[in-house]
Amino acid sequence: MKDVQRQFGKTAAAYVASPTHAASEDLDRLVMLARAHGGERVVDVGTGVGHTLRRVAPLFRAAIGLDATREMLAAGGGVLADGGVTNALLVQADARAMPLATAAFDVATCRVAAHHFTDPARSFGEIARVLRPGGILVLVDNYAPDEPALDAFINTLETLRDTSHVRNQTLDGWRALVEDAGMRASIDSAAMVTKFSTEAWLARSQTPHDRAERVRAMLRDAPPAAVERFRITPTEFAVPKVVLVGRR
C-alpha cells in the first residue's frame, strides 16, 4: 500500500484535471448501471479524487468514498464540493480491510483502481462482504488480452510508467476475482478503450526520466501485434476496458 500512497500522494492534482478520469463513456455506463439498480447506500472503492463518487453519490441517500491516499482524498473534497455533492463521506482506508459494516451497501463501484490492489482476492472479498444480498458491484478497469505476449507487453508498460501498478487482469481474470469473492459476474461491456496521449500519461504519473525513456522505446519498437491491439501511434495508444457487474 505504501507504493500506492507514495505514487498518488504526489500526483493528486494531476488526477483532478485528468480528462480520462473526470468524464468518459465508461463512467457514463457505470452511472447508468448504479442508477438502474438503485438503493440507499453506495460505496466507491479506490475513489481517488472522487470523480466517480461525484457522479454516483447524488443517486443515493448516502455515499462513502474509500481510498488509501490522504492527498487524493483531500483533492477529492474539492471535486465533490465543486459538484455540489453533500451526502458523501471520504474515508482513508485499505481496500483489504474496509472499516465498514457487513451487508451495509446496495451498490459498490470500483473504477480504474483495482489494477493497483496488492491483494485483489482479499479486496474483492471485502467488497462482497459490505454488499447487501442482492447488491451489485460495478467494476470498470483496463484488461489485458488473452495472448501471453500482449498481456506481458501492456503490464510491463504500465509498471514501467507507475511502479504501484499491480496487474491489468484478463477478462477471465477479472471475472474469476469477482466470482471467487462470492458474486455472480457478468461482462456488461468489453468493447470500450481508453486512449492515452503518451506524453500526458507519463507526465500525470511523474515517471522518472529513465523509466519514461523505456516506455517510449517499448512503444516505438512494439511488435506488430501490439501496435494493432493497442492502436499504437507515434503520440498515443489505447488500452481495452471492461465494465463488469458482480451480483451478491
N, C-alpha and C positions, 0 to 999 in steps of 0.2 A: 504493500500500500504506500510505502514511503516514496517509491519511484513515481507513482501517480501524483502524490501530493507535491513532490518537487517539480514535476513537469507542469502540472496545471496551475500550481501556485504562481508561477512566473508568467503564465500566458493567458490569465483570465480575461484581461481586457481585449485580447485578440478574438476570443470566442464570443464576446458580446457583439462585436462587429462582424462576425463571420456570416456571410450570406447563406452558406450551405447549412448552417445550424439554425439560423433565425427563421428561414422560410424555405420550404421545398415541398415537392409532391408527396414525399413520404410522410412529412409532418401533417399535411392535409389529410392523408389517408388514416394516420393514427388517430387524429381528432375525430374523424368520421366514425371509426370503429368504437372509440370510447363513448361518443355520444349515443350511438346506436344501442350499446349495452346499458348505459345509464347506471343509476345507483346514487349513493350519497357521498361516498368517500373514495378518493383516488390517491395513490402514491406514485411518484415518479422517481425511479431508482437510477442513480447516476445523473442527477438533474443538471449538473454543471452550472451554467449561468442562468438556467431557468427558462430557456426558450420553449421547451415542450410544456413545462408547467404553466407558463403564461397562457398557452392556448387551451389546456385541458382543465385547469382549475375552475374557470367560470362555469363549466358544465356540471359541477358537483357542489354539494353543500360545504364540504371541507376537503382540503388538499394538503399533502405533505410532499416536499421535495428533499430527497436524501442525496448527499454527496460526501466524499471523503475529504475534499479540499476546502479549507476555510476561505481562501481567497476567491474561489469560484462562487461560493455561496454569498459572499459579500457583494460581488458583482451582480449576482442573481437578484439580490434585494432591489437593486436599481431597475433591472429588467422588469420585474413584477410590478414595481411602482409605476413605471412608465406605461405598463399595460393596464393599469387600473385594477390590478388583482388585489383583493383584500381578504381573501379566505384561505390563503396558503401559508404554511409554516415551513421554513427551511431548517433542516437538521443536519449537522455534521455527523456522519456515521459510516461505518464499514458495511458494505452490502453482505458480507459474510455473517454479520451479527446485528441485524436491524433492531433498534430499540423500540419495536412496535408490537402491539398486541396481536395474538394469533386470531386469524379469521376476522380481521377488522376492516378490510377494504374490498370494495366492489370491483375496482379496476386497478391494475398496476401497469405502468408504462416504463419502458426502458429503451431509449433511443440513442443509438450510436455511442453506447457506453460499455456494453457487455464484452466487447473485444479487449477491454482493459482489466476484466475480472481475473485476479490471480488464482482464484479457486472457483471457477464458474459453477461447478456442480453444487457447491455449498451455497453460493449466492442465489442460484435458481431455486434451491431448496427453501431458502428464506423467503423468496418471493411467493412461492406456493404456500408457505406457512401463513403469511399475513393476508392472503386472499380468502374471502368467504367461499363456502361451497357454491358453485355456480358463477363465481367471479372469473374475470379474464385478465390475462397478461397480454398486452400488445407490445411485441418486441420488434424493433427496427434496427438493423445493423448491416454492415458490409459482410459479404460472404466470399469465400474462396471457391474457385472452380474445383470440380472433382479431379481433374488431371493433376497428379502429384507435382509435376514441374511448374505448372501455373500457380498451384497452391503455394509452393515454396517461393516463387517469384514475388507474389504480392505480399506475403507475410514477411519476407526478408526486407522488401522495400519499406514496408510500414515500420518495422523495428529499427531500421537504419535512421529513419526520419524521427522516430519517437521511441525511446527505449522503454517507455511504460506500456507500449503495445504488447499484448499477450498473444492473441490469435484471432484472425478472421476465420471462423469455422466454415466448413462447407455447409450446404443446405441440410444434409443429413446430420451433420454435427450439431447445428443449432436445434434441429428437431429433437435429436436424442437428448440434449441437455434439458429441454423443456419436459419431455416425456419422462425422463428418469427422475425428475423432481415431483412427479405425480400429477402432471397436467396432460390433457389431450391436446396435441399440437396439430395445427393446420396451417399450411402456407397460404396466406392471402394474396401475396404478390412476390414474384422473384424477377420481375422484368424491369424494375427501376434501376437507375445508375446514379452515382454521384460523380459529377465532373469536377476535376480539380485543375486549377492553374498550378503548374509545378512550383513556380517561384512563390506564389502566395501561400501554398500549402507548406512549404519549407519555412517561410517567414513566420507563419502563425505558430509553429511549434518551436521557433528559435533553434532550429537544428544547427549544431556546431558545423563549422566550415568543412572539416574533413569528411564528416558523415554526409553533409549535403552534397559534396562532390561525388561521393559514392552513389548516392541516389541518382544524381544527374547521369552518371556513367551507366548505371543499370538501365535507365530509361533510354538513353542514347543507343546502347548496344543490345537492347532487348531482342530476343529471338522472335521470328515472325509470328509464332503462335501467341506470344504475349502482346505483341503490337496489335494484333487483331482483337484479342479478347479484351484488352484493357484500353483499346482505342487510343494508343499512344501516338502523340504528335510531338513536334519539337517543343511545344509550350504547354501541353496539357495531357491528361489521361483520365480514365473513368474506371470506377470500381462498382461491380454489381451489388445491389442492396436487396435485402429480403424484408418483407413485412409478415410477421408470423403471429398467430393468435394461439395462446395457450389457455385452455379452459380447465378450471379447477373442479 
